């Protein structure tokens, strides 16, 4: 364990790292190689990308650089709703 790192921090960190989110993205450009083709490619309306909690900010930046727009973010597994 690193100096100054508590067990509580490690526990909460590991539980957040296991959480996966799904980004619904529209307008995502194809890879640069595909953009050089002389024929058009189908442009899907939306794409779904699974992202670990720890990589959410990096993935948001990457999507923006590729010209995409995030239209929805949700957990991969929705928490169970209490009955009643």
RAKA-V524292 format. One record per backbone hydrogen bond with DSSP energy under -0.5 kcal/mol. NH is the residue of the N-H (numbers start at 0). CO is the residue of the C=O. E is the energy in kcal/mol with one decimal. If there is no record, write none. Layout:
# RAKA-V524292
NH|CO|E / NH|CO|E
This chain:
# RAKA-V524292
4|1|-2.1 / 5|3|-0.6 / 9|5|-1.7 / 10|6|-2.3 / 11|7|-2.3 / 12|8|-2.3 / 13|9|-2.4 / 14|10|-1.8 / 15|11|-1.8 / 16|12|-1.9 / 17|13|-0.9 / 18|15|-0.9 / 20|50|-3.1 / 21|73|-3.6 / 22|20|-0.5 / 22|48|-3.0 / 23|71|-3.1 / 24|22|-0.6 / 24|46|-3.2 / 25|68|-2.6 / 26|43|-0.5 / 26|44|-0.5 / 28|65|-1.6 / 33|30|-0.6 / 34|30|-1.6 / 35|31|-0.9 / 35|32|-0.6 / 36|33|-1.4 / 43|41|-0.8 / 46|24|-2.9 / 48|22|-2.4 / 50|20|-3.4 / 52|18|-2.4 / 54|51|-1.9 / 55|52|-1.4 / 58|54|-2.5 / 59|55|-2.2 / 60|56|-2.1 / 61|57|-2.2 / 62|58|-2.6 / 63|59|-2.0 / 64|60|-2.3 / 65|61|-1.7 / 66|63|-1.4 / 67|62|-2.6 / 68|25|-2.4 / 70|23|-3.1 / 70|68|-0.5 / 71|23|-1.2 / 73|21|-1.9 / 75|19|-3.0 / 77|75|-0.6
